[in-house]
Amino acid sequence: MTAHEKLFGRRELLLVSAAGAAGAAATAVWAAPKAGAATARGGQRAPVVRALERAAHPLRSTDPGGRTTDLRALGEMVGDAEVAGLGEATHGSHEFFAMKERVFRHLVEEKGFTTFALEMSWTAGLRIDEYLQDGEGTARQVAEETLAGSPWEREEFVSLIAWMREHNRRHPRRRVRFMGDDIGAPKLGDRIFDRVTSYVREARPGALPRLVASYRDLRPLDDIFAYLGKPLAERRRNAVAAQRALELVTATRGADGEAYAWAVQHARNIAQTFAFAAVDVADPASVTAAEHLRDRAMADNVAWWHRRTGGKVLLSAHNGHVGFLSTHPRMYPKTQGSYLRDALGRKYLAIGFTFAGGSFLTKDTSLGGDWTKITVPPATRGMNEHTLDQVRHRDYYVDLRTAPPTARAWLDTARPTYDAGSVFEPDPLPTLALGRAYDVLIHLHRVREAEKL
């Protein structure tokens, strides 16, 4: 089965129902390929494991709060980076999400970071940022409004938003911000159109009728998955209209340069969304082109935000977006991380996550459906995580750029790895050379599914 079929078609996973407590929902468990007995955690260490141990920094915890002395070395690895990408090997594990808040807190307090960027729609990110800047509501209400249906509709992100709001209350002169760097506009699709039309109404009212005409058949866009069910010809006409609107807004520069810059960026995100949504889901080449466009758009949005605000950004997304390589290179020929490295050079840092077993959330297809729990067993011999888990720390991180030569040679070799985005593809497991994909790696022994609101 091709990656295209797995992304847009019905996937047939090698799943079995695990016995649960009476009345509990069944949990999916993937049966890993059989392999030789794993080396005991306390037994003889192979040369590569000993090399990794020399470079590893143990983690006290993945949950935020408490001492952060164990993160000092991570701060040194971040160094002068202006944008740090922090990945996740799954879209639904508590430890990945909690660790992001913990790392962000540390980077805010010790390295002057100001923005948390998430792989979510630009418009939803604006709503969260409004709340952080003394907007109405509660962290839970805002999370329910903006994250519904996404893998981040979890308690861990309520905690992050609440901490950011409290930080701004306590430090009004050192405020933090939130951005969504992705396309799409779930449940908030009309707001971004209103921002663009309001600007044009003030700056160049004579151009407003043309803008309204261009947007007439586009707004609102509340559900991009439902929109993909529209005829391809209609979606392609709408993409042309969105691009025409962007060009119109770009040509209407008014006296307020700040308002103009934001209006153009809003119009650009609308155009990005409709260009992506012109994908022909029956054509693998079109799907690849759309995903290529999406990673480029996400990188452009982060770079724009960084330039406009002048602040440092922690970028949260899947490993395959923040890193320099994807486990599915045909589907993702160039990643957001690669584009950011092109734009920022060494001012961009990519941090990846691995885990040796546990539970997470996934869907049957990326085009809708519920997020459900799946459990995978401990990594087997031959997998990246099997070797990583032999290091004498339960959880740890390592700078891959300065790893000892023995470890470096191992890290630069592609081998099977656990990787789950919207869907999990275990047959066969994808492969990845960790040392070529990331600058820094955080390895966790076990993970559990993220906590639903």
N, C-alpha and C positions, 0 to 999 in steps of 0.2 A: 504494500500500500504506500503510495507516495505521500510526501509531506502535505501536498496540496489536498489530497483526499482526506487526510487526517484533520486538516484545518477546517475544511468546508463541508466535509461529508460525515456520515455516521461512522464512528470508529468502533471496531470490535476489539475491545481490550481483553487481555488474558486475566480476567478477574474471577475471584471466587468470593462467596459471601462468608464472612467470618461470623462465628457464633457470638452473639452478644447477650447481655442481660435480658431477662424477660421484659418484653414491651419496648425494648430499645430498637432504634433503626439499625438495619444491617450496615456493616462497614465493609468497604471494598478492600481486598488485600491482593497485591500482586505477588505472584510466586516467582522469585528470582531464579535465574539459571543455576543449576547445581555447580559447585566448584569445590576445590580442595579445601581442607580444613584451614580456617584462618589462623594466623599466628596469634598466640595468646598475647594479651596486652602487656603482660609482664615478662614475656619471653625474650629470646634473642632478637635484637634489632638488626634489620638489614641496613646496608650502608646508606641508602637513600633516606630511611627513617631516621637514622642517627644525624644525617645532615639536616633534615627538616627540624629535628629537635633543637639543634644548635641555633636555628634562626627563629624558632617559634616563641611567641609571647602569650602566656596563658591568660584566659579571660576569667575574671571573678564571677561574672554573671552576664546574661544577655538582657535582663530586665533593667529598666531605668531606675534611678534613685541610688543613694548610697555613694560610697567612695568610687572615684574614677582613676585612681592611680594606675590601674591596669590598662588604661587607655592612653597613657602618656606616650608610649612608643608609637601607637597608632597616629597620634597627633604629629609626632616627628615625621612619620611616613607621609602624612598629608603635606607637610612642609609649606611651601608657598603656593600650593594649588589654589586656584580661584573657583574651580568647579570640581567637586568630588562626586563621582558616580558610585552609589552603594547599591549593589544588586540584590537579588533574591533568587534562589534556585527553584523556588515554588512561589505561586501567587497566594498561598494560603497557609503559612506556618507561623505560629505565635512567635517563635524565637527570632525569625527574620524581622518581623514587624516591630517587636519590642526593642530589638537591638538597634533599629534605625532611630527610634526616639532616643535611646541611650547615647548613640554616637552623635546625633544632631545636638543634643544638649551639651555634650562635651565640646563640640566644634564651635558652638555659639559662645560658650563661656571662656574657652581657652584659645580659640583661633579666629574669632571675629566673624564667623559665618552668620548670615542674615536671612537666608531663604531656604525653605524646604520645598523642593520641586518634586512632584509626583507624576507618574505615568497615568494621568487622568485628563479629562477634557479641560481645555483652556478656560472655558466659561465656568465650570464648576470650581476650578481653582480660584477664580476671581471672587466667587461667593464666599469661599472659606477665608480668603484674605480680607474681605470686607468685615467679616466677623472678628478677625484678629485685631483689626484696627478700630476697636470699640463699637462694632456693629451689634445689632440686636440678636437675641436668641441665646441658646446654650450650645456647648460643644456637641452634645448629643443630637440636638435638633438639627444643627448644621450638617453633621455627619449623615444623619438619616436623609436629609434633603439632597446632598451632593454625592454621596457614595452608594446610594441604593442600587442594588444589582451588580455592583462591582466586587472584586475580591477584597477590597479594602473597607467594605461595610462591616467593620469589626471593632471590637472594644479597644484593640490596640491603637487604632487611629483616633478614637474618641479621646484616649489618654494623650496622644500627641497634640491634638488640637487644643485640648484644655490646658496643657502645659504652655503652649505657645501664647495663648491668650493671657495666662497668668504672668508669664514673663513680660509681656508688653505692659501689663498693669503695674508691675514692679519696676520696670526699666523703660519708662516712656521715651527716653532719649537713645535707647539701644533696641529699637523694635525689630522683631522678626516678621517675616512675611511668608506667604504660601503661594505657590503657583502650580497650575496644571500645564504640562508641556505638550499634551497630546491633542489630537483631532477629536471631533465629536462634541456633542453638547447635550448629554442626557438630562431631561427634565428642565433644562434652563436655556433651551435653544433660542427663545425669542429675545432674551436679555442682550445678547451680544449684537444682534441686529439693531436693537434700540440704541445702543451706544454709538454705533456707526452712523445711523441716520440722524441722531441728535447732533453729532459733530457737524455733519454736512449742512444741516438746517441752520446752524449758527455761522459756519465759516463760508459757505457758498450756497445759499438757498436756491439759486437758479439751477443748480445741479441736482437738487433733491428729487424732482420727478423722475429723472433717469435712474437714480439710485433705487428709488422705490419700485420702479418697473423691473429692474434687474433682480431685486430680492422678492418680488411678488410670489413666485412659485417655489421659493426656497424656504420660507419661514412659516411656522417654526420647525426646527429640526429637533425633535425630542427623543427619537429612538432610531439610531443609525442602523440597527439590525433590521428593523421593520422597513426602513427606507431602502435597504438593499433588495427588497422584494419588488420594488418598482421596475418597470421596463428599462433595459439598459440604455436605449436611445434617449429616454426622458432624463435619466441620471446624467448622461453625457451632455445634454443641452443645459442642464442646471449647472454643471461644472463650468461651462463656458460663461454662463451668466454670472456666476460667482467671481470668476477671474475678471470679467468686464467691470464688475462693481469695484473690485480691488484697484484696478487701473484708474477708475473714476475718482475714488477717494484719494489715491496717491497724487492726483493732479489738482486737488482742492486745498492746497496748503493755505492755512489762515495765519493770523498773527500769533496765535498761541502754539508755539512749537511743541510743547509737551502734549497738549490735547491732540495735535496732529499725529504725533508719533504713536500714541495709543490707539487712535482711530484706525490708522493704517495697519497696525498689528492686529487689531480685532478683525478687520476686513481680510487680512492675510490668513488668519486662522479659519475664517469661513471658507475662503477659497481652497485652503488645504483640505478641509473636511470634504467638500464636494468633489475635489479632484480625486481623493482617495475613494470616495463612494461611487465613482464612475467605473469601478473595477468590474470586470467580467468574471464572475465567480466560477464559470465553467471553463475558463482558460488559465492553465497554470502560469503561463508567461505574464498574463495580466495581473494575477494575484501577486506574483513576485514583484512586478513593477509597483503595485500599490503599496506593498510592505516596504519597498525601497523608498518610495516617496514619504511614507510615514516616519521612518527613522530619520530621514533628512529633515522633515518638518519639525520633529521633536528637538533635534539638535539646534536647528535655527531658532526655535522659540526660546530654548534655554540660553543660547548665546545672546539673543536680543535682550532678554530679561537681565542678564548679567551686565551687559553694556549699559542698559537704561537705568538700572538701580545702582550700579557701582558696587554691589555687594557680592559676597561669596555665597555659593550655592551648593547645597547637598542635594544631589539628584537621586531620587529613589525610583527604580524600575527593575524589570526582570534582568537577570544576568546577561541575557542575550541582547539587551539594549544598552546597558552601561559599558559592557566590555568591548573588546576589539574584534572578537570572533563570535559567531553564533554556532550553536550545535546543529543548525539547519542552514548552511551557507547558501544553498540554492534558493531557499525562501527569503533569506535575509543576506543578500550579497555584500552589503556594507551597513554596519551598525551605527546607531546614534553615537556610541562611544568613539568610533573611528572618525566620524564627522567632527566631534568635539575636539579630538586630538588634532585634526587638521586645522581647526579654527584657533585653538588655544595653545597648541604645543604641549609642553610639560606643565602648563598651568591647569591641565586636566588630568585627573587621577581616577583610575578605574579599580574599584574594590569589588571582588566577587565573593559569593558564598558557596560553600558545599556542605552537605550533611550526609551522614553515614546510614541513616535509616529513620523511620518514623512516619508521621501522618501529615497530610496537607489537604488542601481543597482543590478540586479540579472539576471540569465539565466534560460532557461527551463531545461537544463541538464548541468552537469559539463563537458561533453565531447564535448565542442565546443558551437557555437552559439553566438549571440550578447548579450552584456550587455544592458539591458533595465530598464527603471525606473518603480518602483512599490511604491505605497504609502500605508501605514498602518495607521489606526486611533489611537486616544489616547488609551493607555492601559486600559483594563477594570478590574473591581473588581475581585480579585483572582489572577491576574498576579503580578509578582515581581515589574514590573515598575509602576503599579498603586499605590502601597504603597510608593515606592521610590519618586514618583512625588508629594506626599503630603508634603514633606519637604519644608521649607520656603526659598528655594533657587532654582532659575531656573536651574542652573548647579552647581554641587559640587562634592567633592570626600570625601571618608571616609576610614579610616584604619579598615578593617574588623577584624583584629587580636585583636584590643583593644576596639572594640565596646562594649557598655553597655550590660549587660546580657540579658535584654529584647530584644534588637535588635539582639543579638547573636542567641538567640533561634529562632527568625524569619528567620534570614539569613541562618540557617542550615537546613531549611525545603525546600524541592523541590516544586516548583510551576511553572506554565506556564510562558514562557518568550519569548521576541522577539529575534530571532536568525536567521541570514541569511548568509550562506557562498556563494558558487557558485550558489546555488539554495535556494529558500525560501520554507519552508514546514509548511504551516499554518493549516493543517487539520490532526491531531490536532497540536496545538503549542507544541513544546518540553518543557520539564521541567528541572529545574536546581536549586540546592541549592547554592546560591551565596557565602555564607560564607565558604563552603567547596571547591569552585572552584577557589577563588582568595584570595590574601592577601589584596589588595586594590581595591576599586571600584570607577569608575568615572561614575556619572549619568548625562545624558543630557536630557533636557525637550523635545526638538524637533531636528530633523536632516533633512537635504536636500541632494539630490543626489550630488555626487562629480562632478566636472567640467571637461568635456571632453576636450582634447587638441584641 
